[in-house]
């Protein structure tokens, strides 16, 4: 049923799938560019189309009634962003404890412009010893899907170069809000 809903939604909105279903059983999934509230419905549609059950982190406020149940059903994992904690270790443990999981991390951390990406996705994947799969929505071509699975080497610049190449031609709904693909650690 989800697949039919996804196919219908994507067809009605003029979107085309690209790539295939990621092959790893456990991974961190980068969702970029992230410039609009529409990114989540499209990401979910592509996940359903490829028969993926994704988990995504969201502000804890999204999980309050009346929508909290729906957000959890859609794969949401509430996160307290205003409290300092060891989110990397917590999420790495969630991944290690799962038989299969695709943990979506919006690397930009916000829909607004930022001069660099947050490095949590990289550190979570390293701590969990899983690859990073690159997903995307290219609003300029109305194409979205899943790309490379990158096995991290620990060479931050070399790993990020692969990610930069992949996202170089991808355009968010609001292209001016998609900053350069780099981490603060690289500055």
N, C-alpha and C positions, 0 to 999 in steps of 0.2 A: 504494500500500500504506500509506504514512504517513497519507494522508487517511482511509482506512478505520479504521486504528488510532486516530486522533484522534477521529473521530466516535463510535466504539464506547466509548472511554474517557470522553469527555464525557457521552455518553448514560447510561452506567452510573453515573457519579458525579453525575448530575442537573444538569449545566451546560448553558447555552444560549449560543450565539455572538451577538455584537452587532457592528454596523458591517460594514465590508467590508475588502477587501484594500487596504492603503495604496498610493497611486498613485505617489509618488516612487520613483525607482530607487535613490537613495542617501540615507540618513537616519540620524539617531540616534533610537533607540526608547526612550522612558522606560518602565520597567516598575515600576508602582506600583499600589497599595500593596504593599510588600515586607515581609511580616511572618512568613513561614513558609517552610520548606523545600519545601512543596507548590507554591509559586509557580512554580518552574522547570518541573515537569512540566506544569502547566496552561498556562503560556506556550507551551511547545513544542507542546502539543496544539492550541492555537488557531493557532499559526503553521503547523503542518502542515495543519490544516483549511482555511486560507486560502492554502495552497501558497506559504508564505514560507520562505525559507532565512534564518534569523537567525544572527547572530554575537553571542556574549555573553562578557563578561570574567569570569573566575573566578580565585579564589586558586590559585596555582601548585600547591599541594598536591593539588588535585582532579585534576591531570593525571598523577599518578604511577600506575604499575602497581598493581593490575590494571585500574583504571577509566579510565586516561588516554586510551586509544584511543577508548573510548565517548564521553568528554567532548568530544574533538575532533570526532568524527563528529556529535555533537549541535550543533556550532557553537561550542564553547568556544574561547576565546583565553586562554592562561595569562598572568597578570599577577603580578609580584612586588610585593606591596603593602608589604612591609617595607623596600623600597629606594626612596630618593628618586630621582626621575627626571622626565623631561618626558613624562608619560603623555598629556597633551593633544595635544602635537605628534605623538607616535607614532601615536595613534589617528586623528588628522586625516589623516595621511599614508596610513594603511591605507584610510580612506574615499575619499580622492581618487584613490588608485591602483586602486580597484575599479570595475568597470562597474556592478555592482549590489551593494548591501550594506545590511543593516539591523543596525546595531550597537546592541545592547541595553545600556543603562546603568541600573542600579538607582539612581535619584537619591538615595535615602536612604543608600546605601552599606553598609547592614547590615539584618538582619531585626529588630533591636532598636530601641527608641525613640531618636530623636535629635531635638533641638530645631530643627534646620534641615537642609535637604537639602545635599548636596555639589554644588558648581557645575560639576563636570567635564563633565556632559552638555551644559550650555549652552556652555561654552568649546570643547568638541570640535566641536559643531555650527557655531559661529561660525567657528572656524579652518578647518573643512572646507567652509564655505559651503554647508551643507545644512540642510534643515528638521528639526524635531523632530516625531516622530509620537508621540502619546500612546496607550499601551496600558494596559489595566487588568484586574484581577480583582476583582469585587465579590462577596465571599463572602456578603453578606447576601441577595443576590438570585440567587446562583449564575449570574452572567452575566459574560462576559469578551469581550475583543476589542480592536479598534483604533479609535481616534477621530480627532481632528483632526491635520492636518499643519500645524504652525505655522512660518511663515517668520519668522525672527528679525529684529527691527528694530534691535537694539543698545540699545534702551531696556529695560534689565533689568526694571524694575518693571512696565512695560506688558506685556512678554512673559510675565512670571511671573503677572500677573493672569489672563491667558488660561488658563494651566496650573492656577491655583488654582480657577477657575470649573469647569473640567472635572473635577477630582478632588474637588470639594466633597462630593459625595454617594456617593463610592466607599468601601467598607469592606473592610479586609483581614481575613484569617482571625482575627487578634488585633487588633481595632480600637484598643486602648489603645497598641499599639506603632507606630501610624501617626501621626507627628507633624504639626505644621502645615506646609503647603506654602509654604516660604520658603527663601531662600538666606541664608547668613551675610553675603554682600555687601549684602543689603538691610537689615541690622540697623543 
